[in-house]
């Protein structure tokens, strides 16, 4: 082992560490920068000339007269024409500092205009690639720091860019497009319209699609730099021409910058011009353009939001239909780019059949059974498929109500149970099977066209299997005929009363929320179009496409991450529509909350508090509480979303429900991965914010025990936050004049940490004392009464870390009182 160590050490000694020649020390380091420039400006050594170029800005600061300034400028002009690209790069990187120094003296402004800007313009078309890129970066930096203005760019830079744009080389035009689209938004609108818009028009019609794509990707900042009328007159026509380009890459570039362009337009331009352009992207022949369009569909819808709109106080005043969960708009699988709502106005196929989800709900006062059948072919009569605008709607509804009453009377007269249901009976061995098969079926609903065997109505047990398996959505009779339902009038609120009445079914409101999204009855199909899309905030076509992002056909054909993008932009869409139109997107939210991908649920969990702010307290408790409860029981990757904004959400619910959520805080200490200390850190942060929302009893009962537990965590950041929570809890208890609980907390901290046998907990006590002193959580007299003696006892602690924490607390905080 000794020989091996000796050999390794010898290898380290023999190893040569390479040092850059520019970093080597020499006797010239003692020379001031100005003399160094004069000495080595004409050196044959490239390294020397590089060092001269890097010292130009320092040499400018050493100048004392105009002759010294002239020496530095001559050196810069000479090195700008150096044959070595590395030297020219160093010169161009020094130009911003030299320009800033010259602008500090008003007499040197002419130097910038006559000598430095020509050098900069020359670098923009340098033959060396890296030199040109450095020149572009220097130009952007000088514009951002306002070292040069619009007039300077027009006189010195635009001629060079025009020459590059008119060249036949693709690389030259591409670099010109990059510089133009980056520089134009930094200039005055008058210069943009007079000089840069014609130049952008030339580049937008370039032969090479890479040039056109570069122009398309820069229209967002350009639109925001041009005022409304000028934007409509100059920028929008160019953008529209690129949106109809024959190359899909150019159209995709327009799609990616579409939101920025929309933000710069007026509401009329957004609705009349941009909406039609975006719809063409959603139906584009290229999959990649469609994918990019759907990714920014939600943010584009959010641009329709009016920031000055004040929502009316409609909490608790919504109609039953508005508060109910609306059916989910479906997408025709044959044309995924054109979503079509399957409602009462949907045209039937030649055979009079239409494939829609069918729901059967047959219920009475005691029991309810729900059969959900997907893709069931139903023979729909024309009078049943009429929309809400039909003049025969009232008579049809009365007819269906009378028909439902007849069904109940038939059931009671035939001796069935007190509830009405259909179920395939057990086979009767004693019966003549042949006669059973020959017996014709009896049709209960001539309007719907559903057929049902007479023998299929028999005794059965209650609906214990209603929620056994969500995938078991289809029931059939003995002959394989799909059994369809005859519910025509019931809304989701009616279902909740039927299914959840008196707790007999064993389903809570949370389960109802998850199941109600599958419910689709034929009579409410026409209502969905007239109610869900009865809004003028967002164009109807855009909202239809957004709602179709959760459809399996769209996910399969366009992008598997469509639900994730839909969830990410959902708060913006909800804010745009407002609480009055929550029913438009509520079904989509229900589906997203139950998505199989945890990333989708995680995204929604991080934004549920924003939805609560949009909807208000009453709608939050009726629409979001159950979703929030489901997220609390989800994976840790999802729970961290609700935990990160736990205090914000519970601050928007009623005090009674807030107390119930406080009792759940202890469950956050149970994690799938014990090493995930950031989860505990987020919990500690939320505890500190909850102190201001809770009553003293809740603080003492729910927050303090968790904070004490986190104060013993093995991660220092978690302990620091927990100690701060204990200090805030003590402050809140004293402000509430609940001295008994405050003294109890002080005693617990003193006994648990100040007198602990573990040195880490004693160190935590010293830091707790420091926290309460710095933040003034307690007065000096209260501190001396409760914490001073245990703190002084730790001065002679056997562990150095404890003594160090105590000494820091005494020196920095205690002695200054």
N, C-alpha and C positions, 0 to 999 in steps of 0.2 A: 504494500500500500504506500510506503514511503517513497519507493522508486517511482511508482505511478504518479504520485503528487509532484515529485521533482521533475519528471518529464513534462507534465502539464504546465508547470510553472516556467520551465525553460521555453516551451512553445509560446507562452504569453510574452516572455521577454523578447523572443525573436520576431514576434509579429510587428509589422510596420503599420502604423495608423496613417492613412492618407489624409492629407490636409490640402484644402483648396488653395491654389496660389494667391487668390484674392484675400484669404484669411491669414496668410503668413505675415508675421511681424517683421518690420524692417526699420531702418534708421529714418526712413521718410515719414514715419508716423508722427514724428515730433514736429514736422513742418506744418504750417497752417495751410488750409485747403487752397487758398488763393495762390500761394507760392508753388504748391504741388501741381496745380493746373498749368501754371506757366512753365514748369520744369519738364513735364512729361507729355505735353500736348502733342508733340511731334515724335514721340518715342516709337521705335520699331517693334517694341514688345506689345503684343495684344493685351496682355494682362495689365500692363501699365496704363494703356489707353482706357481699358475698362474701369480701372480705379479712378481715372480722371473723370470719366463720364458719371460715375456714381457720386463724385464729390462736387458736382457742379452746383447743386442747391446749397451745399454748405459754403462753397466759395462765394456764392452770391451774398450770403449773409455777412461775409467778412469784408465786403467792399465798403470803401469809405469815400470814394469819389466816382465821378462819371467814367474816368479812365479805367478804374477797376471793373466797373460794370461792363465796359466795352470789351475788356479782356475775357470775361466769362462768356459773353454772348458770342464772340468770335470763336471761342473754344467749342461752344455748343454747335455753331453752324459748321465748323470743320468736322467735328465728330459725327454730325448728322449725315455726312457723306462718306463715312468710313466704309472701307471695303468689307470689314468684318461685321456680320449681322448681330453678333452679341454686343458689340459696342453700340450699334444703332439702337438696340432694344434698351440698353441702359440709359441712353440719352432721352429717348421718348418717355421713359418712366420718371425722369427728373423734371419734365416740362411743367406738370401741375404745380410743383413747389416753386419753381422759378417764376411762373406766372403769378402765383399768389404773392410772392415777395414784391414783384414789380407793381402790382395793383395797390399795394399799401402806400406807395409813393405816387401821387398824381402825376408827377413829371415823367414817370416811367410807363405810362399807359401806351404811349406811341410805340414803345419797344415791343409790347405784346402784339400790337396790331401789325406792325411792319416787319418784325423779325421772327417772332415765335410762332404765330399762326401759320405763316407759309411753311415753316418746318413741319408743323403738325399735318397740314394738308398734304405735304409730300409723302408722309409716312402712310397715308390712307391707301395709296396705290403702289407701295413699295413692292419690288419683285419677290422679296422673301416673305413666305407665308406667316411666320411667327412675328416678323416686324409689323406686318399689316394688322395682325390681331392685337398687338400691343398698341398700335396707333388708334385702333377703334376703342380699346379700353380707356386710353388716355382722353379721347374726345368725350366719351360718356362721363368720365369722372369730372372733367372740367365743366361740362354742362350741369351736372348734378350739384356741384359746388358753386355754380353761377360765376365761374371765372371768365366765361365768354357769354355773349348774348346772341339774340336772334339775328341781329344785323351782321355780326362777325361770321356766323355760320353761313348766312346767305352769300357773303362776299368771298369767303375763302374755302368753304367746304362744299357748297352746292355745285360749283363748277366741276370739282373732282368727281362728285357722285354722278352728275349728269354724264360725264365722260365714261364712267364705269358702267352706267345703265345702258348706254348706246353701243357698248362693245358687243362683239359676237360671241365672246366666251361665256359659258355658263357660270364658271366660278366668279368672274368679274361681276356679272349681273346679280348673282346670289349674294355676294358680299355687299353690293350696293343696296339690295333690298333689305338686308339685315341692318345696315347702318341707317337707312332712311326710316324704317319702321320703328327703330329705337330712338332716333334723334327727334323726329317730328313731334311727338307728344310733349317734348320738353320746351318747345318754342311757342311763340305767341300765335293765337289763332289766325291773325292776318297774314303772317308769314307762311303758315301751314297752307292756307287756302290759295295764296298767290304763287308759292314756289313749290311746295312739296306735293300738293294734290296732283298737279300735272305729272310730276315725276313718278308718283305712285301709280297713276293711270298707265304710264308707259310700262312700268314693271308688272302691273297686273295683267297686261296683255302679252307678256313675254313668251317666247317660243318654248322655253324650258319650264316644265311644271314645277320643278323645285323652287324656282323664283316666285311663281304664282302662289305656291303653298306658303312660302315665307311671308309674302304680303298678307295672305289671308289670316295667318296667325297673329298679326300685329294690329288688326283693325280694332281690337278692344280698347287699348289705351289711346289710339288715334281718335276714335269716336268720342271719348270722354274729354279730349282736348279741344274739340270743335263745338261751338254753341249749337243750339237746337236747329235753327233755320238753316245755317250753313252746313250742319251735319246732314240734314235732309237733302240739301241741294248738291253737295259735293261728295260726301263720304258714303252715304247709303247706296247711290247708284253703282259705285265701284264694288261695294260689298255684295250687292245683289248679283252682279255679273260673275263674281267669283263663286257665289253659292250655286250657280248653274254650270260650273265648269265641267268639262267632260272627264276629267281625271278625278277618281274618288278621293285621292289624297288631298287635293285642294278643297273639296267639299268637306272632308273630315276636319281640315284646319279651320274652316269657317264655323263648323259646329262647335269646336272646342273654345272659340272666342265669342260665341253667340251671346252668352250671358252678359259679358262686358259691353257688347254693342247694345244690348237691350237696355242696360242701365243708363246709357247715354241718350236714349231716345225718349220722345214724348209718349204718353199713353196712347195717343191716336196712331202714331207710327208703329208702336209695339203691337197694337191689335190689328191694324190694317195691313202692314207690310211684313213685319217680322214673323207674325203668327203663321202666315201662309208659307213663308220660307222654311220655317221649322217643321211644319207638317210635311213638306216635301222631303226633308231629311229623315223623318220618321218612317217614310214610305220609300226610301231610297233603294235603288237596286243593289247597292253594295252593303254587305253585312257589316262592314267596319264603320260605315257612315251611320247606319241604324244604331249600332252599338254605342257610338259616341253620342248620338242624339238622345238616346234613352238615358244615358248617364247624366246629361245636363238638363233633362226634361224638368225635373223637380226644381232646380235652381232657376230655370227660365220661367216657370210658373210663379215662383216667388217674386220675380221682378214686377208682376202685376199688382203687388201689394201697395196700397196707398198709405204712406207713413202718417198722414194726417187724419186717417179714418179713426173715429172713436166708436167702438162697438157699443151698441145699446145694451142696457141691463136686462137681459132676457133670461137670467138664471131662474129656473123654477117655473118658467112660463111657456116652455116648449110644448108643442102638441104631442100627442102620443105617437103619431107617425114620425115626427121629427126626432123624437127621443129613441125610437125603436131602431134596431139594427136593420139596415136596408140590405136587400139581396146584392150579391156581388155581380158586377157586370162581367159577362163572359165574352170571350174572343172566339171568333170563328176560326177553327183550326186550319181551314183551307186557305185563308188569307190573313196571316198573323200580323201583317203590317197595317191592316184596316180593321180595328176592333169594332164589333157590332154588338150592341146590347140586345140580348134575347128578352124582349119584353112583349107587351101586348101588341105593339105595332110591327113586330117582326114578321116578315113575309113567310108564308108557309111554302114548303116544297110542293112539287106537282102532285105528290101522293097524299098531300094533306097531313103529313107527319112532320114533327119537329122534335129534334133531340135536345131536351132540356133536363136539368135536374128536377126530379119529382119528389115532393114531400108529402107524406101522409100523416096526418095527425087526427086521431079519433079519440076524443076525450070526454069524460064526464066530471062530476064533482069529486070523484074519489081517485081515479087512476087515469093515466095518460100513456099512450104509446106512440112513438114517433118512428117512422120508417123513412130513411133517406135513400133515395135511389138515384144514382148518377147515370146519365145517358139513357134514360128510359124513353122509348118512343111512345109518345102520347098522341092520340087522335084528338085534336083540338077543334071544337066547333068555332065558327067565325064569330058568333055572338059572345062566346066566352073569351075570345082573344082580343076584344075591343079595348081601346085605351080609355083613359079617364075622360078624354074629350068627347067620347061617344055620347049621343043623346039618349041612347038606350041603357046607359050605365045604371041608372036608378032602378029601372025595372028588372035588369039582370041581377042586381044585388038582392032585391026583394025575392026574386025567384029562387036564387041560391039559398037564401036564408030559410025560405019555406021548405026547400028540398032537404036541408040539414035537419029541420024539425021532423020531417017525415022519416028520416033515417032513425032518429032516436025513438019515434013511436013504433017503427017496425021492430027495432031491437027489443024494446020492452014487451011488445006483444008476443014475440016468439020465445020469451022466457029466458032471455040472456041475463047476464049479471048486470049490476047497476051501472057499470061503465061499458062503453062501446068500443070494440076492437075487432080486428081481423087477425087470425093466426092459423097457420096450417095445423089441423088437428092430428092427434095420434091415429094410426090406422086402426080401423075397427075390424078385427079378424072375423067376427061373426057375421058381418054384412056381406052382401053379394058384391064383390068387387066389380064385376061386369056392369051391374046396374048403376053403380056409383059413377063409373066412367061414362056411361051413356047419358047420364042426367045432364041437361043443358045448364050452362052457367047463367046466373042471374045478374043483370047489370043494374047497379044501384044508381049510377049517375049518368044519365044519357047526355048531359052537357059535356062532361069531361071525357067520356068514352072509356072509362076504366071498367074492366070485366072482373068478376069475382065469382068463384064457384060457391054454390050454396052450402056445400059441405065444408067449405073452408072457414065457416063461422061456427065456433064451438067454444066450449069452456077452456079457460087458460088461466095461468097464474099471472100476477101483476107484472109490470114491466121491469123486472129485476135486471134484465140484460140490456137496458136502454143505453147505458154508458160503459158496457163491458169492453167494447173494442171500437175505436173510432173508424177502423178500416172496414168493419162489417156494416156496410152501408146499403146492402141490397137484400131483400127477402123475396122469395118466390114461392108459388104454390106448387102442388104436387105435379101438375102438368108443365111446369117450367115457366108459367106466365108471370111476368113481373106484376106485383101487387102495387097499385098506385093509390095515392091518397085523394081525399075529396075536400081538403080544407080550402076555403075560398075567402073568408072574411078576416081571419085572425092575423093580428100583428104580433111582433115579438113580445110586446108587453102582455098580450093575452096569453101567449105561450108561457111566460114566466108565472102568470097567475095560475095557469092550469098545472104546469109541471111542478111548481114549487109550493102549491097550496098546502098549508098545514103541515109541511115537512114530511108528507107521506111517501114522496118519491125518493127522498134522500139526495136531492140535488140542490146545491146552494146557488146563489146568484152568479158566483164565479164560474161554475160549470155551465150555467145558462149562457154566459157571455161567450164561452168557447164553442158551444154547440150551435148557438143561434146563427152563426155565419153560414152553416150548412143549409139553413132553412130557406127554401124557395117555393113559394106557392104561386100558382098561375094567375090568380086574381090580382095580386099585388105587382105583377110585372109591369103593367101599364102605369101604375102609381109610381114606380121607381123612376121612370124617365121624367115624369112631370114634377117629382119632388126632389130627387137626388140632383138633377141637373137644372133645377129651377134657381139659377143664379146667373148673374151677369158680371161677376168679378173676373173669371177666367173663361176664355173661349171653350165652348163645349167639347170641341174636338181634342184640344190639349188635355182636358181633364179625363176624357175617355181613354186616351193613350196612357196617361199616368195610372189610371185604375187597372189597365190591362197588364201592367208590369209584374203582377203577381200570378198571371195565368201560366200554367205549365207549358202551353204551346209557345208563348213568347220566350220563356226561360230556355226552352230547349232549342229554339231556332236562332235566337239572337245572342243572349248572354246569360250564363248561369248565375251571374252576380246581379241580375236585375232586381231581385228583392232587396239586396243589400243597398243598392243605389236608391231604391224607392224608400227604404227605411231612413237612410241618411238625410234625404231631403224632405221627409215628412213634416217636421216642425215648420219649415218654411212654407210648405203648401198649406198647412193648417192655419198659419198666421195670415196668409193671403186670403183664404176663404172666410176666415173668422168663425166664431162660435155659432153664428146663425146658420152656417152651412156645414156644420160638423157631420151631419148625416150623409153628406156626399162621400166622405172618405172614411167614415167609421168602419164599414165592412172591410176595407183594405187594411186598416189598422188591426182589426181582429185577426185577419189571416196572417199578417206579419208577426204578430205577437206569438202565434203558434207555429212559426216557421221551424223547420227541422235544423236549419243552420244556426248555430249558436252566435255567429257573428251578426246575424240579422237581429236577433233578440238583444244582443249586447248593445248594438247601435240604438235600438229603441229604449233600452234601459237608461242610457246616458242622456236621453232627451225627454223622458217622461215628465220631468219637472217643468220643462218649457211648455209642453202641451197643457199642463195644469195652469200655468199662467195665462195661456190663451183662452182656455175654456172657462175659467173662474171656479169658485168653490163648489157651487151646487152641481155643475156639470162634471167637475172632477170627481166628486164622490159618487156620481151615478155612472160615469163612463170609464174612469181611469183607476179607481181604487182596486178593482179586481185584477186589472193588469199589473198593477204595482205589487199586489200580493203574490201573483204568480212569479214575477221576477225575483221576489225575495226568496223563493224556494228553488230557484234555478241553479245552474252551475256557478262556480265562483267567478268565471269570466263574465257572466251576466250580472251577478249580484254586485260586482264592483261598480257597475253603472249606477244602480239605484243607491248604493252606499255613498258614492261620491257626491250625490246631490240629495241625500236623505233629508237633511234639515230644510232644504228649500221646498221639497215636496210636502213634508208634514206641516210646514208653515202655511200651506194653502188649503188644508183640510180643517174640519171642525175640531174644537178642543177635545171632544169625546173620542174621536177617531185618532187624534194625535196621541192620546194616552195609550191607546191600544198598540200603536206602532212603537212607542217607547218600551213597552214590555218585550218587543221583539229584538231590541238592540243586543241583548245577550246572545242571541243566536248567531250574530256576526262573528263571534269569537270561535265558532266552529267552522273550520275551513277544510277543503279537500287537500290542500298542500300546506303543511305547517311552516314550510320555509318561505311562504309568500308573506313576507313582513310588510310589504307595501299595502296589503289589504288591511292589516292592523293599523298602519299609519293613517290610511283613509278613515278608519273608524275613529281614531283619536281626533282627527281634524273635525269630524262631524260632531263629536261630543262637545267640543268647545263651542261650536255654533248653536247647538241645541240648548245650551245653558240660558241663552237669552229668550228662548221660546217657552220654557217649561216653568211650572210652578215649583216652589221649594220642595214640596213633598215628592214630586217626580224626580227632581234632581237628586235628592237624598236616596230615593228608592232605586232608580234605574241608572243614572249616570255615574254617580260616585263609585259604586262597586266595580263597574267596568273600568273606570279610570284608575282605580287602585290596582286592578289586575294588570292593566297595560303599563303601569309605572314600574312593574317588575319585569318587563320584556327584556329579551336579550339584545335587542337592537336599540342603540342609543337614540336615534331619531324618534322612535316610538315612545321611549321613556320621556323624552323632552316634551313632546306634545301632551302626553298624559299628565305630566306634572303641571303643565299650564292649564289643563282642564280642571285639575284639583284646585288650583288657585282661583279660576273663574267661578267654580262651584262655591268656594268659600265666600267670594265676593257677593254672588247672587243671594246666598243664604243670609248674609249680614244685611244686605240692602232690603231684604224682605222682612227684617226684624225678627227672624226666626233664630234666636240666639241658641236655643237648645240644639237644633240640628247643626248649626255652625260650630258650636263647641264640641259636639260629637264628632264632626269631621276633623277638626283640629286634633282631637285626641286620637282618632284613628290613624292620622298621618304621623303623629308623634310616636305612637306605639309601634306602628307597622314598619316605619322606615328609620326614625331617629334612634330607636332602641333595638334595631334588628341585629341578628348575629351575622348577617351577610354583609360584606363590605360594599357590594354594589348597591344595596338598598340604603345603606348609610350615606353613600355618595349621592344617591338620588334625593335624600332628605336635604343635604346641603344645597343642591341645585333648586329644590323646591323653595327653600328660604330665599335664594337669590331671585327666583321668579316673582315671588310675592312682594319682594322689596322693590324690584325694578318697575313692576306694573302697578304698584300701589294697591294691591288686592286687599291689604290690611293696613291699618294705621300703625305707626311705630309703637304705640303703647300696647296694642293688641299683639303685635309681633313679640314684644318683650315678654308679655304675659304667657304666650302659648309656645313659642318656638326658640327663644333666645337661649335658655338653659340647655336644652338638648343639643343645640348647635355648638355652644361653647364646650360641651363635653367631648365633642368630636375633634377638638383641637389636638388632643394627645392620642388620637386613634393610631392603632398599630399599622394601618395600611396607608401608604404614602398618597395614593390617589384620593382617599377620603380627606386627608389633611390638606391636600392641594385644593380640592373643591371648597373646603371650609375657609381656607385662607383667602381664596379669591372672593368669596362671598363677603367676608369681613372687610377686606381691603377696598373693594370696589363699591360696595353697597352699604354696609352697616356703618362704617366710619363716616360716611358722608351725610348721615341723618342728623 
